[in-house]
Amino acid sequence: MQNEVEVTLPALKYLTGETEHVCRLCFASTEGAVISLEDTTRFQRPYIDETLTFSDMLQELGVTSELELPQELCSNCASMTMNSYLFRKLCQHSNDRWNDVLNKFNKTLDQSNTVGPNVQTVYLMVHKNENFMFTSKKSHTLKSKKTVLAKIKDILKSRETYVKVRQKSSNIICEECGERFKSNCHLVKHMRVHSDTRYPCPQCTKVFASQLQLEEHAERVHYPKRIQCPKCSKMFSTNRMLKHHDKLHHIAAICKLCFVQFPSKKDLRAHLDKHDVNKCARCNKSFVNKHTYKYHLKICGKSDERQPSFFCDICNKGYARKNGLRSHLKIDHGFGNVLSCNWCGKKFDAISRLRNHIVKHTKERNYHCEHCGNKFVTQAALVYHIRLHTGERPFPCDLCGESFLSASRRMEHKRRKHFGPTKECPVCHVKFVTGHQLRKHVQRHYNPQSKLFVPEANVNPNVEGQEYSKITDLLAL
């Protein structure tokens, strides 16, 4: 270890100007082997490919930059600086790679939660791009790696065949309207829509394109339901309907594209839509749900389609979609069974919507983020949060091109940047962008502790009457 004289003497000589060649780190003389802090070095390693100066490396290692101190290094300190910087980058690279591997492994294990009770063997494969899980209903003892890889190779080969058949079958097109179908059977059923022949139901106002559809409707709606499903509480009118229900809801099915098992064919069909790229050619917006995608294609670029086209005969309220009118008739006018929330009494026409609403009261966090582990109350909140990780902004502004995380953020941006404030205070006539900002502002007029407080005796007479009713309506919201 250097004594105090060996360190202090070279430092004093540098400060008094007797010498300019002193190492910044070890205080040794750099005569004959001067390495400036501004000299560059190229690193080419599997974990780094950069060109840096010694000054940048020292700053990364925690050595402060000071122009009054020596700006040179000796050969030994220069070599140690490079090795220390490389070691630091190697540690960072190692931590990142281990985290990636563990995240992929945990993601693959999470897939195994979807495995049904009939599966006896599971093959997990961690791939650099995506993870695969293959299941088998046969029980297997421990096998060699070579045997397992051969089995996975056969499964992947069958998957490629399935993809080709699926792509080929999806190219069946209706010549009348251009809609695509996965099989000729679906095309034949669809062609009845273009036929002039109609089959009205004798017991209700519905009309069908074929006799078979009419019979299925009668069995499903009008026949008495006396047969109960042994696996759930649903009732059916015929054994054929029961068999169809059991096949659709209670028999497990495996996706031949990703080999994940689902509890029913209904869940599998919803999952298969996610493998297809549902992307609008006009606005490049992507959709997971196929039915939402089809509806978007009808209205994309057509502002007239968004206008109400279905009106209630009782209150004349308009809706853009028929399902909206149906829900309105059930909830507001009592045409059908409705479900009520036990906490707030709000009514719903579907159990799924009621469940999505109830979590707002119970605050159950059933949706968790795979990136950071945070949990959320609703699926929409999780989707919004994941976009913060991925950087995805799928809602562009059509006036300036700036993109946003949600449609509400985009609308707020339009009101603030392009449309200006439109919500006017009836007391002082100050305008605001959103109704929430206006309500908060009006409340200050009635708060004696606020600078904006307006005593009732001093309120402008013009504000009373109709304007006063507006104020009370705002406060009541």
Steps between C-alpha positions, in 0.01 A plus 500: 500500500635846408619719787388858538819651352472295177147635449536858626825590320380430139173677577680811629733503197194494269322777691815724504561444129830308532354213294189441292528123469334342805251211495149606600448182706830372649707826493783322314702681233369462145821618324546310173161323516233768502139379473255790489153473656360605162659207315240259363480120523277262303342211692369203302368227726189277488341728759629843385591679176595862576767763438574697818753744645681430826313798645165333425617173655621672818172688532308170463721350774430787741820709458409869498605720209722796601691708242750631760624147571730301266338397172733204441528135600793263526488177299417285805209722610373522141494120479324469837245765397407307184480168687288656778261653248470170313436313825226749596331459160532121524323506838219715357471271197495192722224643722290597198537159336417312819190716549394430140546125541315492832213710359468267201507197728236649733284592200521142377406367844201739507380335178482170684216641715269455200565126483183298543447193720532257206861595424759253631824635349615855427795603284634852561738664253655844559571664164678830434190651338208322668437216741327176407304255709400161361260272682419132472220290646739204527707439811874478430788404720832688493640516148829603350542847355533353151163321528324813629645716220383247242150510651496882492621493139205280402258733680644806322469322167133428562455863602640620166253273318213637708604859425508431125154339506363787713641763263370315195151458645477870596521600133141393418330822389134584447460639147202712607656703782868395513490361857750221574419166661696211646297223337252436220239413762518852643482644149183299422335629818604853416360483145152466646531861612504606134197286418150653476338205679410575863364279781311700765457362850127441575547587870706821478599766250837354400569391141764246389677416176452121526266243648786357710567837662129533579493155665811576705343829611179325606693237700715764666231759582143366482513130596462421874837436666477182709846341448772620736871479421666259750811724509336838557162655583387581144178350364425388142199395297653210302785252535654644184529843662647339813758310296597814312533692828716229658730487197538878496537575872616190690747311277863616517671605175863570408617779270701344217692824447643552849398166664334661803199312632170678567204378707257521207472552125339837562812621683716351224310690228550827686869416535542414129391850403812632676724307260348683201622849416188719513640828368300773327649596163367858528624606845747216586315436827524141631227301675513183710128431476384403149145631544625840616734503199212430258289776652794742475541420128140606441536841664871586446523818298121541491390755755134452399509140624571621853174691512206331682307274266296299756239696700286401796125517423424597860745784579649557152856455628741410219785245483763427238475121548205266544652345815497844663126534434436148636686578822307827534163323462594243765650737756289814462163362389492151652484293179693199627687378806756736651766458768555754779815587691461429874719799589356784293190355331623568146336271243664285232369271228795255505676317785842580348434874519375467858817314601719764337305764694508323839881511518473879523338446841702200620832633361612146422825518303474195278709633210877502548778647285755250367767771484501634856245289692260784584133403527198688368124497548395493133636367172489852353723633781748216437510569124563870568781412745669253261519775237721693744747208486484436126480865393200422280280801418221365278282815491646762260355849470367554147578874521868500602617137495589478873409162651350417840448206736119518495213659310412717802853642506475573129167679545640704788793596276265608219294716733812660648713547186261516204146582615569721801293524821125481443358441851398846632439590863150661537628728781825653371489367140849346517532208257648156570601198294316227693178482699695380806710819500183710468327325792805546726509866405128561568535340843756767591237770443299346787795436733542788756868408540572549129612821331231440237219491758190693384243572779142439395410865579766623257420265215423683179119500445562379145648184643179406679217310337620285213870556575448411867339170398809425290721556803295268720503236225880525479539463876263203505702305240 
